[in-house]
């Protein structure tokens, strides 16, 4: 399977709670983190 690289470039501060939860679910949460996820 192919993988997708996701990089967080913005801070989650002052974002709605649901957006913060999505970032945590993706394995992000702090700025400049990079995660590779399987393309489904």
C-alpha positions as CSV (number, residue, x, y, z in Angstrom):
1,X,0.0,0.0,0.0
2,X,1.0,3.6,-0.5
3,X,1.7,5.9,2.3
4,X,0.9,9.6,2.7
5,X,3.2,12.0,4.6
6,X,1.3,14.7,6.6
7,X,3.1,17.6,8.2
8,X,1.5,20.0,10.7
9,X,2.6,23.5,10.1
10,X,0.2,25.5,12.2
11,X,-0.5,25.6,15.9
12,X,-3.7,24.0,17.3
13,X,-4.0,26.9,19.8
14,X,-7.3,28.9,19.3
15,X,-8.8,26.1,17.0
16,X,-12.1,24.5,17.7
17,X,-11.9,21.4,19.9
18,X,-13.0,19.1,17.1
19,X,-10.1,20.1,15.0
20,X,-7.7,19.5,17.8
21,X,-9.2,16.0,18.3
22,X,-8.7,15.3,14.6
23,X,-5.0,16.3,14.8
24,X,-4.5,14.0,17.8
25,X,-6.2,11.2,15.9
26,X,-3.8,11.6,13.0
27,X,-0.9,11.4,15.4
28,X,-0.1,15.1,15.3
29,X,-0.7,17.9,17.9
30,X,2.5,19.9,18.1
31,X,3.9,22.1,15.3
32,X,6.3,20.7,12.7
33,X,5.5,17.1,13.4
34,X,5.5,14.7,10.4
35,X,3.6,11.4,10.3
36,X,3.3,8.8,7.6
37,X,-0.1,7.1,7.3
38,X,-1.4,4.3,5.1
39,X,-3.4,5.5,2.1
40,X,-6.8,3.9,2.4
